[in-house]
């Protein structure tokens, strides 16, 4: 089994690569020039994407992947005008180039990462960010390649992914850090519901989706959720952490306002990936994090409001 | 009234600019560097788009358009791998940059050009080309700007646009040329239905949509068709032309196969732009073309199968 993964230097991608390598899959990573490969398993074969189609064609033609897992994305809840070009270059152009190269490859199976930020609570398209809009727009391009080139694709809609050693400035790392340092954390009122999914469950979802594409007779593009189905209010997530840690956090609830286009209720109507369910409860996942000594030294990239 | 039009050097755009100028609208054209401006009315103010956001921000901030009409597109029924980057650069990036600049401008009204190639006969998304897929994907980005920046937008879904002096290698110019030269024209079996809309009616649709955005209290993004609702088989279009000309054409029906993903029945379920209807019958439109001596000297850009 050969897999090509994009976004391998990211939090989910690097853990996914470890997992595909440990399953014995020949693992190829497509990277931006100058990427830090220190988190990748040493057996990962790396390819440099220079923005042009030729680098993608060559990678796919030599690596001959059975399946491509596309995680590379430029994210963020806000954007500046100057972010538009890099956002579209990764979230739309790179993905389209990959699909094109696969259609020539040939490689028929494509697993894509979506985001619940694309949707309102009813599962209708209601992007809260340009990032979410480009994620959704890209799926129109996937449909084209499935329709005219016979590709088969699954988009996995991701919710709040958390886990150990998360260096991203996301919600759970922030509150874990507040627990460890005792610092006071200003917060929103905390009424927003979040569906926390452990990164290892998310990686299992990507591998399950790859198997499903290969083994089932589905055609076209399907969209499935990777969610527990048991969202909690942010306040209740903090309560679970306090219970697991056995001590209270110092959180200034209500000191911050909700962000613009805050998602209060993550979409629950998107069907969960058939055959997948999460293994890790939130309590077990949080215990794993606070018991480990593995919080990264690195600075948090983008401190996020919680 | 100030209007900014992209794609002004194209067939529809250049005729639209003549029309907005003759209505007394201050008309701004955003052009690629080195564009041929010979078809633009001399009073058109031109802006050069260099691919970067700054050129778009500056244009919108100085021109201060009341409405933007976005016609620029890279088209085509087929694409090569090397076409992907320019296709996305115009059909997705430029449009997004425009929406961003409008949200800062401020300019609230955006009229966009869609294509019936995005849809099957039932009006479901079923792109026949990467061009059509990018047209559809872009509408997800429009939705984002309407939802979060208060823009109001109309996408007009275009069908088979024809008219005098059409230098594009499209269907009606090809058969008119065959009429004029007497040359034999190899053709498909000719059973595909086409909905021919005169370019002047199309331009009237864009102006009507601009008025509608300004005068109606609609919010968000609406999609309307610019179609006659009376599609004809290609063979019957040729029969109308033969009748108008009073002489037969020499067409080799069935000598070519239909193109891959040929649209046989254009979408009829997309609502027509309210308040708009075509003025020109197909017979009158074809008479206008064959009676004029205005067939362009230029070579047909991309001879198309009919």
Interface residues (C-beta under 8 A of the other chain):
Chain A: X52 X53 X57 X81 X82 X84 X85 X88 X92 X93 X96 X97 X100 X101 X104 X125 X126 X127 X128 X129 X130 X132 X133 X134 X136 X137 X138 X140 X141 X143 X144 X147 X148 X260 X261
Chain B: X52 X53 X57 X81 X82 X84 X85 X88 X92 X93 X96 X97 X100 X101 X104 X125 X126 X127 X128 X129 X130 X132 X133 X134 X136 X137 X138 X140 X141 X143 X144 X147 X148 X260 X261
